[in-house]
Amino acid sequence: MSAAEGETPVADGAPPPGALYSFGTPWPELNQGLSYSDTFRCADAAAATTLIEFYATNYKSSAPLPGWVKRIRNGQITVDGEVVTDPDMILRDGCKLVYHRLPWQEPFAPYLLEVLYEDDDMVALNKPSGLQVLPKGLFQQRTVLAQLQLKDWKMTSCCSKRKHVQSHPVPVHRLGRGTSGLLLCAKTKVSKVRLASYFAEGAINAGNKRDKSEFVEERKISKFYRALVTGILANDEVVVTQPIGLVHYPGVAEGLYAACSSGKPAMSKVCVLERLAHQNHTLVQVEIHSGRPHQIRIHLAYIGHPLVDDPLYGIGGHPKFVEPQSASMDSSFAYDGGYERPLQPVPGDCGYHLHAHWLVLCHPTTNKMVKIAAPLPQILQTREERRATTEQISG
């Protein structure tokens, strides 16, 4: 399959190894900002609530009280469509509130994406490390989803006549911002529902099989990752069934996913590919049933072998740093009144070596088994694979 008009070519005009073509639009300097809407409801008719009380109480994780005062005086809050700059304005029951977050420059993120597989129902991408899949936190525009929406996707005449066709593909699962590799996206609503059900089925099976070492043979989708971990694994294969749940963590308002006995079932099968004794590292393949957030990072850390250079998860599957935020954080906040970036590592930080290498799935329309692979970074290749790559390039 050749690249269509408007797609971004690589330097020599040929697609990267293993890719059909590349595409991507450079990011603008600033994003478009965000708007957050609320409807004020007065629980006690006899009690008066001011604008600053509403925001400082309900959204204290977004900014300290002085920050919300600054946002109001900046004219970033509207009440029933009118800009209000008085923090002490009394709110009426049912009034519509909108906080307009100012545009900001998001941290660096790559924008080019390689297409590994594409048909009328789905597209598989090779996501680079450092690019977030869906909007969250500081990254609202610099995401895979934004690039999918910016691209002019060419649909075949046959597909364009089908019902439930989406104008843009959407991801059906997630990869961590620091994780590279294969990301599956659906082109139609039917494909989205079916592919999402494959991933959900894996999570259910992980719960049913959590105390057994065998994996279900007949599955709609199987996912395999490469990872570089600290230390030397003694066993060639390890099945990890540690549940994963949310724990309190400073700087992450909704909590941090970690090894947690009360969490949801999760299952990972770890296979040793190569032991690098001179570096005290092990190269492993990880097959996952469930897709809990940061599952591979947490499971490998849980068994005492965290990913090399993982800034967040340490031995046991818990965060390395749990100190409370500095008291000075309340008086030192961003230009729009929000908190600065947390001092300690957060889930989106990069640096570790984890790659979604390949998957096998039942095609959502044809029901045929399809295998798709994303080329490996050199650091995650075995010695034999590096040798073969060198011979291929030189030959």
N, C-alpha and C positions, 0 to 999 in steps of 0.2 A: 504494500500500500504506500503510495507516495504522499508527500506533504501537500496540503491544499494551499491555495493562495492566501497570503496574509499571515502565514505561520513563520515563526522566527527560525531561520536556518542556522546551522552551526558554522564555525569558522571556514571550513573547507567545502561547505555546500552539501556535505553528506550527513545523514543522521548519525547520532552517537551509536556505538556498538550496542546491539540489542534493542534499539529504539526505532520506531517508524518515522518520527519527526519530533521537533521541539516547538514549543510555542510559549509566549509570555509577553506581557506589556510592562515596561518599567514603571515602578511605583512613583506617584507624585510626591513632592516634598512633604506636604501635609495631607492628612486625611480630611474627611468632611465633617468630623465631629459626630456627636451622638445626641439624641433626644430621649429623655426618659419621662413617661407620662404617669400621672397618678390622679385618682379621684379622692378628694378628702371626705372622710366620713367621721362625723363627730359622735363619739360614744356617749358623751355626757353633755346634754344640751345646756347645762348650767355652767360648764367650764369653757373658757375661751382658749383657743390654741393659736399661737402665732406662727408665721411662716418659718421663722428660724427654729422654733421648737419642733415643728413637723419634720424638717429635714435633718436637724442635728440628732433627733431621737430615732427616726426610722432608717437613716442612712449614715450612721456614725462610722461604719466601716469604709465608706467612700471618702470622707474628709472629716477632720476635727471641727469643732464648733467655729473657730475663727475662719476656717476654710469656707464653710457654708455662708458665713457673713460676707466674705469676700465675693463669693459667687453671686449672691443676691445683689450686692451693690454694683457688681459688674454688669447687671442687667441680664443675667443668664437664666432667670426664672420668670415664667409667665403664669398668670392666674386668669383663667377664662380668656386666654388670648392676649392679655395686656401685660406688658413688662412691669414688674414690681421691683423696686429697689429698696423698699423699707422692710428690714428684717422683722419688725414688730407688727406687721400687718396682721389683723385678725382674720382667720379663715372662716368661710361660710360652709355649712354642710353641703356636699355635692359639687363644690367648685373643682374645676379642672386645673391641675398643676402640671407644668412641663419644665424640666431642667434641661437646658441646652449646654451640653459639654462642648467646650471650645475645640476647634481642630488642633491636632498635635502631630508632631513628627514621630512616627513609630520607629522602634529600633530597626536596625538593618535586618533585611530578610532577602534571600534570593528570590527571583521571580520566574526564571525559566523552568519549564516542566517538560519532561520527555514522555511521549506516548509510547507505551510498550505493546498495547493491544487495543483494537477498536473495531466495533461492529455497530449495527443499528440499535443494539440494546444496552451496551456497556462500553466503558473505556477504562483502561488500566494505566495509571501514571507512575513514573519514577519520581517520587518526592525527594527533593534535597533536604539534608539536615539544615535546620534553622528556619524552615518555613512552616507556619502553623496551618492546620487544615481548616478549622472553622474560627470565626471571630470570638475572641475572648481577651479580657484584660487590656493590655497595651496594644495588642494586635487586633484591630477592627477592620482594616482594609488589606493589609499585607498577609493574605491568606490564599490557600489553594482555591477555596470557594470563589473568591473575587476573580482570580484568573480564569476559572471555568465560566464565569458570567461575562467576562470581558471578551472572550473568544467568540467569533462567529462560527458556530458549528454547522457544518454542511450535512444535511440529512438527505439520504437517498430518496428518490421519488417514491419508491415503494414504502419506505418508513414514514414519509411525510403524510401519507394517506391513512396511516394507522391511528387508532384512537389512543389516548393517554400518552402522547408524545410530549416530552418536556423540551423547552427551548434550550435548556442548558443542562449538562450532566451535574449530578450532585454526589458527593461522597456518601458511601453507605457504611463506612466505618471510619475510625480515626487512627492516626499515628501521632505519637508525641512530637512536639516541635523539633526535638533533637534527634528523632528517629528518621532515618532515610529509607527509601525503598518503595515497594509496591503498594499503591493505593487504588482501591477499586471504586469506580463511580458508575452510577446508573444513568442511562439516557432517557428512560421512559418510566412512567409511574408504576407500571406492572413490574418492570425489572427492579425498581427500587424496593417494592414490597417484598418480592421474592428473595432478593439478595439479602435484605435486612433480616428476613426470617431465617436464612441460613446461619447468620451470625448469632441470632437469638437462640436457635436450636443448639448451637455449640455450648452456650452458657448453661442451658437446661441440662444438657448431658454432663457437663462438668459437675453440676450439683448431684446428679444421680450416681456418678461414678467417682465421687470425691475420695472414697476410701479404697479404691481399687487401682491397680497399676496399669490395667489394660485400657486402651483407647477404643472407642467405638469404630468398627471397621467401615461401616457404610455411613458416610457423612456427605452432606451437600457441599461442604467446603472444608479444606484443610490448609492451614497457614503455617509457614516455616520461616523462622528468622535466623540471622547470624548475629552472634554477640561475642565480644572479647571481655573476659571476666578476670578479676584478680584471683591469684592463687591457683593451685593445681587441684582439679577435681580428682578424687580417688576412684570413683566409680565411672564406668563408661556411660551409664544411663542413670538418670534420676528423675522420678516423677514427683512433682511438687503439687500439693493440694491445699496449701495454706489459704484460708479465706482472706479477702481483701475488703477493707472498709475505711470509713472516714475517721480521722482523729484530729484533735485540735492542733493547729500549727500557726504560730504568729505570722501575720502578713498574708495569710490565705483565708479570706472571710468564710468561705463555704467549707473549710476543712481540707485536710490532706489525706489522700489515699495511701494506706500503708498496710502491713501485715496486722490483721485484727481478728481475734477469735470470734467476734460477733459480726464479722463482715459477710459478704456474699461468697458463695463457693467459686473457686477458680482452680484451673488445672493447667500445668505446663509440663511438657516432657523435654528434658534436657539431655542431649547426646554430645559426648566429647568428639571433636573432630581432630584436634591437635593440641598436645601439651607443649607449651613453650617454657621449658624449665629455666632457661637462662634469663627470662624476663619475669618469671613467676606469674605467667598468665596462661589462660586456657581459652582456646577457640572452640565455641560450642554452636550447635544448632538447637533451636528451641521451637517445638511445635506447641501451639496453644489451642485449647478447646474453647475456653471462655475468652472474652475480650475486656476484662476489667481494666480501668485506667492504670497505666504504668505497671501492668501485670508482670511483664518480664523483668523489669528493673527490680520490682519488689520481691519476686520469687527467687531470683538469683541472689539477691542480698540476703534473703531469709535463710538460704542454705549456706551462708557464709562466703559467698563469692559475688560481691557486687560488681557491676560493670566497671571496667577501667575508666577512671576519670569521671565517674558519676558524681556530680556536685551535691546531690541531695540524699540519696539512699545509702545507708551504711549496713553493716552486718546485722542481721535480724529482720531486715525489711522495714526499718524505721528511719526517720530522718536523722541525719548526723547532728543537726543543730536545732535545739529547741529553746534557746534562750529567749526571753521576752524582748520585745522591741525596746530600743533606747527611749527613755522618757523625753528626749529632745525631739522625737518625731512629731509630737503634737504642735510644736512651734516652728517646724521646718517642713513646709509642704509645697507642692508644685504650684506653677504659675496660675492655674485655674482654681486653686483652693484644695486640690486633692492631695493625698499622701504621696510622698516620694516612693520609689521602688523599695520593697523590703530589703533590709540589710543582709539577711541570711538567704541561702539558696531557695529557689521556688521550683515547682514542677516543670515549668517551661524552659529552664536553663539547659543549655546544650553542653557538649564536651565529651559525652560518653559515646561508645561505639556499638550501635544497634541498627540493624538493617532488615527490613521486611524483604526477604530474599525471593521466595516463590510461593505460589499457592495452586491448588487444584480445586476446581469447582464444577458443579453441575450447571451448565448454561441455563439461564432463567427462561429461555424460550425454546431452545432445541433439545434441552435435557441431555446433551452430550457432555462428556467430561472434557474440561479445558484446563491446560496447564500454562501458567504465565510466570515468567521469571524476570527479576530486575538485576542488572549487572552488579557485581559485588565491588565495594571499595577495596583497594589493595590491602589495607590493614586487616580486612576480614576474610582474606583468601588464605587457603592452606598453601604450603610450599609448592605442592604439586600444581595447584591452580595458578599460582603466580608464574611458575615455569611455563605452563601451557599458554598463558596470556602473553608472556614475553616471546615465545616461539611464534605465536600467531601474528604478533606485531612485526617481528623481524622477518617473518616468512612472507 
